[in-house]
Amino acid sequence: MSRTVGGADPQDTLRIGPFTLRNRMIFPAHLTNFSDGGTITDQHIAYYEARARGGVSMIITEEHTVHPSDRPYEKLIRGWDPAVLPGYRRLTDTVHRYDTRILAQLNHNGAQGSSMYTGRALWSPGTDPDPLFREVPMEIGEPEITELVDGYSDVARRCIDGGFDGVEIQCSQASILRAFLAPGTNSRTDRYGGDLQGRARLLLDVVAGVRAAIGPGHVVGVRLSGHDGVDGGIDIDDAVRVARMLEESGDVDYLNTSVGVATETLHLIEAPMATPHGYSLFVPDAIRASVELPVVGVGRFTRPDQVRAALSGGICDLVGAVRAQIADPDFADKTLSFRDDEVRPCIGCNQECIGRVGLGRWIGCTVNPRAGRESEPLPAPRMPGRRVLVVGGGPAGLQAAATAAGRGHIVTLCEREAVVGGQIRGAATAPYRGELLGIVTILEAECVRAGVEIRTGVEADVDVVHELRPEVVIVATGARPARPAWAGASPQVVDVRDVLEGRAEPSGRVLVVDDLGFHEATSVAELLVDRGCSVTVCTPGMIVGQDLGLTLDMDGWMRRAHEKGIDRITDVTIAGLTVRDDRLDVSLGHHPTGETRVLTVDGVVVATHQEPVDELWTALSEIGIQVSRVGDAVTPRRAHAAIFEGDRAALELGV
């Protein structure tokens, strides 16, 4: 065992089984939805190559299923299928060029799956259905257990044949092994049930089988849940005891850690912005104190200083950062070389990583427009040095300016406000939304480093454009609130942006109208309660902030809304509004039944659709200037669309 006693630095090497890792930063397993036909694709290879090039010492790929009975989602890598071998070899050969080790995570999801794709019964230690998938599984017996153990061994051997340096066995958020380990999902009375030793038997059998299959010259790791967060789940005491069993087996080279279950407590695994950094470090801390094996710590590492603190504090031996390296593939290298101010930070929004994957789409990133597109070659700038004017300093404009300048163009950016940032600055003032500001901070810094001339306080109209004489104009002028017809001229009805940007301060009893189903209404509701208001949120949807479920913000919002006394009314639209004695009578129409109720309030805050500010684009188009528009100036959407379109518009300059 070569683990550092006490603390370590990210630059320190570390022995993992037969290999020495060149630093303490790894890229842990996570779903990408890149697979096609159950095999590795060119996009897989480009994605992992970017992170290997970015300085990480070890990559653990997403799960490879070990048995045909397991296919919980469409784009799962089928490790049991020999057809995966050519892709394995191309992937591992590519990653090894960067002196980076690569492991394959092996898994069977058990009852946390669906028979939709296979037509076969789900396998499980018992017959209790998972609360999310709600499908009654089959309780497997000794023949299936033998088949399962053999499946892990066979796929492990195939991975080694494909050039992997080893494998990681998942016993965490979505795994039949975790289900056997947890008392709430394992009530068996045979030798695979009962006390913790019995419940851990399958895991130990799998570990022994995998080690026998791949021998001592390759790495075997286990990702172990330390806190499921559900009744009958694995807790930290059980995790520590199992960690000791795994160490005593002599078959394991390192332990990875996890919190949460990928159904009921998914928000603990891929924690959103409202979750404190370091929230899960109690797990590696406890396990590391109990074993000599190297231990990986995970959980909302988004800045280099957090990596250094976890390692120097002796909490873990390796740091696993997934979303940080999706947002910035060079996160490891920048951490190792102390270029902290150059990191494009993950903001924990979960919109294009978790949200996209949850919809069956390939993984992306709000702040990194290239994430998920690494295999797409960038066009060569055949006409560098063009004079480019970007109008608007929100995310779309900043990204367009940074990309254009980085590709050799001469860029001026004009922003009418005193500072850049657009709507993001206002949104970041709401409770638990402060990390949004990281988008603005890094994009502005990238613009400065690339030589963009930023002019604030400048309203760039047609005359200003003529004065600056650009060859190309990119219009990123954003969107303005669209006042609903029912609001009339009442000054007591304001837009959510008026509140977040400081132009309005409602007081007393306030109704927040959620037409968008996302953070706009829920965050301003919390802000108003914190300022002393009594708040009700209404929505035409079946639930307030319905899209928060995709980004895993729903659990936190519901809990805080209950604690803060925020009332919620669903399935209603605004049928009318009457001003009475300085108060507002708001008629709410329940659209499923047609019934109407009246709510009397002191003010209304509307989170509704906006309209593009496109007058400059229209004017420039009519006089023949080469112009494009991006982001909300095209049509109002979310931040990812703005950043992606800004990047794309800049890439297309001179092509």
Order of alpha helices (4+ residues) and beta strands (2+ residues): beta-beta-beta-alpha-beta-beta-alpha-beta-beta-beta-alpha-beta-alpha-alpha-alpha-beta-alpha-beta-alpha-alpha-beta-alpha-beta-alpha-alpha-alpha-beta-alpha-beta-alpha-alpha-beta-alpha-beta-beta-beta-alpha-beta-alpha-beta-alpha-beta-beta-beta-beta-beta-beta-alpha-beta-alpha
